[in-house]
Amino acid sequence: MLIVQICVGSSCHLKGSQDIVELLQDSIAKHHLEDDVILTGSFCIGKCNRVGVTVQVNDEVYVGVTKETFRDFFKSAILDELAKEGA
């Protein structure tokens, strides 16, 4: 089980957190991971970056997630991590 927190604080909101939320929802559904991923919003995680959104997956913080980098982020942070857990 992964807990994925998307920063929806003002800085990340302006950088497209809603787009990342929608991409995560779509990708989780596409891969049938609804029982393996808990998706939640979070106010500032404290790792603001000049570009992109901050996302925390369990204890790991990823900065700079954008629509353009989402595919790589999803593969490494979600799919690969679930594979390690044996989901």
C-alpha positions as CSV (number, residue, x, y, z in Angstrom):
1,M,0.0,0.0,0.0
2,L,1.3,3.4,-1.0
3,I,0.2,6.7,0.5
4,V,0.6,9.4,-2.1
5,Q,0.2,13.0,-0.9
6,I,0.0,15.8,-3.5
7,C,0.9,19.3,-2.3
8,V,-2.1,21.6,-2.9
9,G,-0.5,24.6,-1.1
10,S,-0.6,27.9,-2.9
11,S,2.8,27.5,-4.6
12,C,2.1,24.0,-6.0
13,H,-1.5,24.9,-6.8
14,L,-0.1,27.7,-9.1
15,K,2.3,25.2,-10.6
16,G,-0.4,22.7,-11.6
17,S,-1.2,20.4,-8.7
18,Q,-4.7,19.9,-10.0
19,D,-3.3,18.6,-13.2
20,I,-1.1,16.1,-11.3
21,V,-4.1,15.0,-9.1
22,E,-6.0,14.3,-12.3
23,L,-3.1,12.4,-13.9
24,L,-2.7,10.3,-10.8
25,Q,-6.4,9.5,-10.6
26,D,-6.4,8.5,-14.3
27,S,-3.2,6.5,-14.0
28,I,-4.3,4.7,-10.9
29,A,-7.6,3.7,-12.5
30,K,-5.9,2.7,-15.8
31,H,-3.6,0.3,-13.9
32,H,-6.4,-0.9,-11.5
33,L,-4.4,0.2,-8.4
34,E,-7.4,1.6,-6.4
35,D,-6.8,-1.0,-3.7
36,D,-3.0,-0.4,-3.6
37,V,-2.7,3.5,-3.5
38,I,-4.2,6.0,-1.2
39,L,-4.3,9.4,-2.9
40,T,-4.6,12.5,-0.7
41,G,-3.9,16.2,-0.7
42,S,-1.5,17.9,1.6
43,F,-0.7,21.5,2.4
44,C,2.9,22.6,2.0
45,I,5.3,19.7,2.4
46,G,8.2,22.2,2.8
47,K,10.2,21.2,-0.3
48,C,9.0,23.9,-2.8
49,N,10.7,23.9,-6.1
50,R,10.9,26.5,-8.9
51,V,9.2,24.2,-11.3
52,G,6.5,21.6,-10.7
53,V,4.6,20.1,-7.9
54,T,5.8,18.3,-4.7
55,V,4.5,14.8,-4.2
56,Q,5.2,12.6,-1.2
57,V,5.0,8.8,-1.7
58,N,5.1,7.2,1.8
59,D,8.3,8.8,3.2
60,E,9.9,9.8,-0.1
61,V,9.5,13.3,-1.3
62,Y,9.6,14.1,-5.1
63,V,9.9,17.7,-6.2
64,G,9.3,19.2,-9.6
65,V,6.6,16.8,-10.9
66,T,5.0,18.3,-14.0
67,K,2.7,17.0,-16.8
68,E,5.9,16.5,-18.8
69,T,7.7,14.4,-16.2
70,F,4.6,12.6,-14.8
71,R,5.0,9.4,-16.8
72,D,8.6,8.8,-15.5
73,F,7.5,9.8,-11.9
74,F,4.5,7.4,-12.0
75,K,6.7,4.5,-13.2
76,S,9.5,4.9,-10.7
77,A,7.5,6.2,-7.7
78,I,4.3,4.2,-8.0
79,L,4.6,1.2,-10.3
80,D,8.2,0.3,-9.4
81,E,7.5,0.7,-5.6
82,L,4.4,-1.4,-5.8
83,A,6.3,-4.1,-7.6
84,K,8.9,-4.0,-4.8
85,E,6.1,-4.5,-2.3
86,G,4.7,-7.4,-4.3
87,A,1.4,-5.7,-5.0
